[in-house]
Structures are given as C-alpha cells and as structure tokens.
Amino acid sequence: MIVVSDTSPIRALAFLDQLTVLEQLFGKVVVPPPVAEELRSPARLALSESPPDVSRFPFIEIRTPANQDRVAELAQQLDRGESEAIVLAGELRCSAILMDEIAGREAAMRYGLVPLGTAGILLRAKRAGFVREVRPLLDRLIGDLGFFVGESLQRYILEQAGE
C-alpha cells in the first residue's frame, strides 16, 4: 500500500522515534517536495527535537504532483505542502492521506481521500503490535512537542487502544 503524508505525522513520529511504523503499516510513504523541505527546515523546533532526515528512510519517496493547476487552486486555502499532498494522493489513488490539520483533512475528504492523523496512526500501530502503548506516546507529543490533540479525540484513541 502507498500513502501520501503531510509534514506533521512524519515530524511527530520522528520525534517519538517511531517513524518506522509508517513502513510497517503502509510500506511506502510518498511526500511532495514542500513537505520534505518543511521537514528539513522547520519553522520552529521543540527543545528536544531535531529535524528528521527523511533520506535515512528508504520507504519515504519524494514526488511532485503532475496537476499543478489543482495544487494552485488548493493553495488558495491551504499551505503548499498540504495542497501538493492532497493532489498527489489523488493522482496515486491512495486509500489514505496522512494529515493532522483540520482544514487539510476537510479538503482531503472533499477530494474523496480518507485522512489519517498521527493519533490514528499510533492506534493502528498498537493494534498491529508495533507499539506497546499509545498513552505515553500521546503524552510526549502533547507535553514535549506541543502537539495538539483534542480531548475527545484523545479519549477515543485511548479507549480504542484499551488504555
């Protein structure tokens, strides 16, 4: 299976040293060039965070979407990385797109894509036996990275994880 990812799921999983769960769950992850650039040179970093070097992970491929008109159309509402990720996921006929931001998720759904966020990825990883617990990982994301996870989503994920 191939999925396309926006910046935040890769950044969050790299922070948790859990980036390989993407390969375990999906096989190949494709990112557009603006996402790769955001990962290399983030606007800001948490104290204990270092930018992930995606070139160390051969299952992550950088690819440019063909339909730049559609990218430009989406970029009127979203950032360039989200716009290219949505168009690329459509072009590759992906079953899911890895994305956390609400506006991007809503746009992805309008294009017929199923968004899967970092918390959902962690839940899938636990169900597949790739991580032991979700709670400490969510706690680190929220407390150390400043990652936003709504209380209702947090409760749902932990309930589904049996924690």
ZIJO-V871293 format. One record per residue. RES is the residue in three letters. SS is DSSP state (2 for helix, 1 for strand, 0 for the rest). NEAR is the number of other ideal C-beta (glycine too) atoms within 10 Angstrom. Layout:
BEGIN
res={RES/RES}
ss={SS/SS}
near={NEAR/NEAR}
END
This chain:
BEGIN
res={MET/ILE/VAL/VAL/SER/ASP/THR/SER/PRO/ILE/ARG/ALA/LEU/ALA/PHE/LEU/ASP/GLN/LEU/THR/VAL/LEU/GLU/GLN/LEU/PHE/GLY/LYS/VAL/VAL/VAL/PRO/PRO/PRO/VAL/ALA/GLU/GLU/LEU/ARG/SER/PRO/ALA/ARG/LEU/ALA/LEU/SER/GLU/SER/PRO/PRO/ASP/VAL/SER/ARG/PHE/PRO/PHE/ILE/GLU/ILE/ARG/THR/PRO/ALA/ASN/GLN/ASP/ARG/VAL/ALA/GLU/LEU/ALA/GLN/GLN/LEU/ASP/ARG/GLY/GLU/SER/GLU/ALA/ILE/VAL/LEU/ALA/GLY/GLU/LEU/ARG/CYS/SER/ALA/ILE/LEU/MET/ASP/GLU/ILE/ALA/GLY/ARG/GLU/ALA/ALA/MET/ARG/TYR/GLY/LEU/VAL/PRO/LEU/GLY/THR/ALA/GLY/ILE/LEU/LEU/ARG/ALA/LYS/ARG/ALA/GLY/PHE/VAL/ARG/GLU/VAL/ARG/PRO/LEU/LEU/ASP/ARG/LEU/ILE/GLY/ASP/LEU/GLY/PHE/PHE/VAL/GLY/GLU/SER/LEU/GLN/ARG/TYR/ILE/LEU/GLU/GLN/ALA/GLY/GLU}
ss={0/1/1/1/1/0/2/2/2/2/2/2/2/2/2/0/0/0/0/2/2/2/2/2/2/2/0/1/1/1/1/0/2/2/2/2/2/2/2/2/0/0/0/0/0/0/0/0/0/0/0/0/0/2/2/2/0/0/0/1/1/1/0/0/0/0/0/2/2/2/2/2/2/2/0/0/0/0/0/2/2/2/2/2/2/2/2/2/2/2/2/0/0/0/0/0/1/1/0/0/0/2/2/2/2/2/2/2/2/2/0/0/0/0/1/1/0/2/2/2/2/2/2/2/2/2/2/0/0/0/0/0/0/0/2/2/2/2/2/2/2/2/2/2/2/0/0/0/0/0/2/2/2/2/2/2/2/2/2/2/0/0/0}
near={10/15/25/30/30/31/25/23/25/24/25/26/23/20/22/20/10/18/21/13/18/24/15/15/19/22/11/15/22/22/26/27/14/21/28/19/15/21/21/12/8/15/5/6/12/15/7/9/16/10/13/21/10/21/10/9/16/9/15/21/14/14/15/12/21/11/13/13/9/17/21/12/12/22/17/7/12/21/18/17/25/26/25/27/33/29/25/23/29/18/15/16/9/21/13/21/27/29/29/22/19/12/12/23/20/13/21/28/13/10/13/9/22/14/22/23/21/25/25/19/25/26/20/17/22/21/14/11/8/17/20/9/14/21/14/12/22/24/13/16/21/13/10/14/18/11/19/12/18/10/7/8/14/16/11/14/21/16/9/14/18/9/12}
END
